[in-house]
Amino acid sequence: APDPLDHFQATDLVMLDAKDMRIAARVRRPGYSMLYPNQFTIRAQVPSGAETELSKIVNGYGDWMFYGHAGTDGRTLQNWWLIDLRAFRASLIRHGINGTSIRMGDKRNPDGTCFKWFDIRSFPDDPPLVVARG
């Protein structure tokens, strides 16, 4: 164990029990942070009909999602969130129950790709959706 734990907390050994964490990631192009500062999007449909990120997440895959907005230089992040996908799924299940209402909508791009957008502010406080931000 590290010396502070040994010296002050009667700890000689530390056992680490970790499981793999599956993290989805998406970074939007510069400019979207200003237009949609409290919104994240997940691909919901593609012209080929292939399974999308939203379907995979709803079906239980993924633990967290890193969602960021690129800075104007294209190399930095203007802001970002680490989203707990278990909390996301729980909120979707409870949507519309006991006055819980998530603000969300659909966005169709000219290439036939569709995204579902979600307003972070509309998610319940418990369990917390956003576990880190920057």
C-alpha positions as CSV (number, residue, x, y, z in Angstrom):
1,A,0.0,0.0,0.0
2,P,1.1,3.6,-0.4
3,D,2.8,5.0,2.7
4,P,-0.1,7.4,3.6
5,L,-2.5,4.5,3.7
6,D,-0.1,2.4,5.7
7,H,0.8,5.1,8.1
8,F,-2.7,6.6,8.7
9,Q,-5.3,4.0,7.7
10,A,-4.0,0.6,8.9
11,T,-3.6,-0.6,5.4
12,D,-0.7,-2.8,4.3
13,L,-2.1,-4.1,1.0
14,V,-4.5,-2.8,-1.5
15,M,-6.4,-5.1,-3.8
16,L,-7.6,-3.6,-7.0
17,D,-10.8,-5.1,-8.4
18,A,-11.6,-3.5,-11.7
19,K,-13.7,-4.5,-14.6
20,D,-13.3,-3.4,-18.2
21,M,-15.1,-0.1,-19.0
22,R,-16.6,0.3,-22.4
23,I,-16.5,4.0,-23.5
24,A,-18.3,5.4,-26.6
25,A,-16.8,8.6,-27.9
26,R,-18.0,11.4,-30.1
27,V,-16.6,14.9,-30.8
28,R,-18.6,17.4,-32.7
29,R,-17.2,19.8,-35.2
30,P,-16.3,23.4,-34.1
31,G,-19.3,25.7,-33.7
32,Y,-21.9,23.3,-32.4
33,S,-21.0,24.1,-28.8
34,M,-22.3,27.6,-29.2
35,L,-25.4,26.5,-31.0
36,Y,-26.3,23.6,-28.8
37,P,-24.4,24.1,-25.5
38,N,-26.5,21.6,-23.4
39,Q,-27.1,19.0,-26.1
40,F,-25.6,15.7,-27.0
41,T,-26.5,13.6,-30.0
42,I,-26.3,9.9,-30.8
43,R,-26.6,8.4,-34.3
44,A,-30.0,6.8,-34.5
45,Q,-30.3,5.7,-38.2
46,V,-28.1,5.2,-41.2
47,P,-29.2,4.7,-44.9
48,S,-27.8,1.2,-45.0
49,G,-30.0,0.1,-42.1
50,A,-27.0,-1.0,-40.0
51,E,-27.3,-1.0,-36.3
52,T,-26.5,2.4,-34.8
53,E,-24.9,3.7,-31.7
54,L,-28.3,4.5,-30.2
55,S,-29.5,1.0,-30.7
56,K,-26.4,-0.5,-29.2
57,I,-26.6,1.8,-26.2
58,V,-30.3,1.1,-25.6
59,N,-29.6,-2.6,-25.9
60,G,-27.2,-2.4,-22.9
61,Y,-23.8,-1.9,-24.5
62,G,-21.4,0.7,-23.3
63,D,-20.7,2.0,-19.8
64,W,-19.8,5.6,-20.4
65,M,-19.8,8.0,-23.4
66,F,-17.2,10.7,-23.8
67,Y,-19.0,13.6,-25.7
68,G,-17.0,16.7,-26.7
69,H,-17.1,19.8,-28.8
70,A,-14.0,20.6,-30.8
71,G,-12.4,24.0,-30.4
72,T,-12.1,26.3,-33.4
73,D,-8.5,25.2,-34.0
74,G,-9.8,21.6,-34.5
75,R,-7.2,20.2,-32.1
76,T,-8.6,21.2,-28.7
77,L,-11.9,20.6,-26.9
78,Q,-14.1,23.6,-26.1
79,N,-16.1,21.6,-23.6
80,W,-16.9,17.9,-22.9
81,W,-18.9,15.5,-20.7
82,L,-18.5,12.0,-19.5
83,I,-22.0,10.5,-19.6
84,D,-23.0,7.5,-17.5
85,L,-24.8,5.3,-20.0
86,R,-26.5,3.3,-17.2
87,A,-28.0,6.5,-16.0
88,F,-29.0,7.4,-19.6
89,R,-30.8,4.0,-20.0
90,A,-32.5,4.4,-16.6
91,S,-33.7,7.8,-17.6
92,L,-35.1,6.6,-20.9
93,I,-36.9,3.8,-19.1
94,R,-38.5,6.2,-16.7
95,H,-39.2,8.9,-19.3
96,G,-42.8,10.1,-18.8
97,I,-43.2,8.4,-15.4
98,N,-43.9,10.6,-12.3
99,G,-43.5,13.8,-14.3
100,T,-40.0,12.9,-15.6
101,S,-39.7,14.3,-19.1
102,I,-36.5,14.3,-21.1
103,R,-36.2,16.9,-23.9
104,M,-35.1,15.2,-27.0
105,G,-35.7,15.2,-30.7
106,D,-34.6,14.0,-34.1
107,K,-32.2,15.6,-36.6
108,R,-32.0,14.3,-40.2
109,N,-28.9,15.1,-42.3
110,P,-28.9,15.5,-46.1
111,D,-27.0,12.2,-46.4
112,G,-29.9,10.2,-44.8
113,T,-28.2,9.8,-41.4
114,C,-30.4,10.6,-38.5
115,F,-29.4,11.6,-35.0
116,K,-31.4,11.7,-31.8
117,W,-30.6,14.8,-29.7
118,F,-30.9,15.0,-25.9
119,D,-30.9,18.1,-23.6
120,I,-28.6,17.3,-20.6
121,R,-30.5,19.7,-18.4
122,S,-33.7,17.7,-18.7
123,F,-32.3,14.5,-17.2
124,P,-33.1,13.6,-13.5
125,D,-30.5,14.4,-10.9
126,D,-30.5,10.8,-9.7
127,P,-28.8,8.8,-11.0
128,P,-26.5,11.5,-12.3
129,L,-26.1,11.5,-16.1
130,V,-22.9,13.5,-16.2
131,V,-20.1,12.1,-14.1
132,A,-17.4,14.5,-15.2
133,R,-17.1,17.6,-17.4
134,G,-14.6,20.0,-18.7
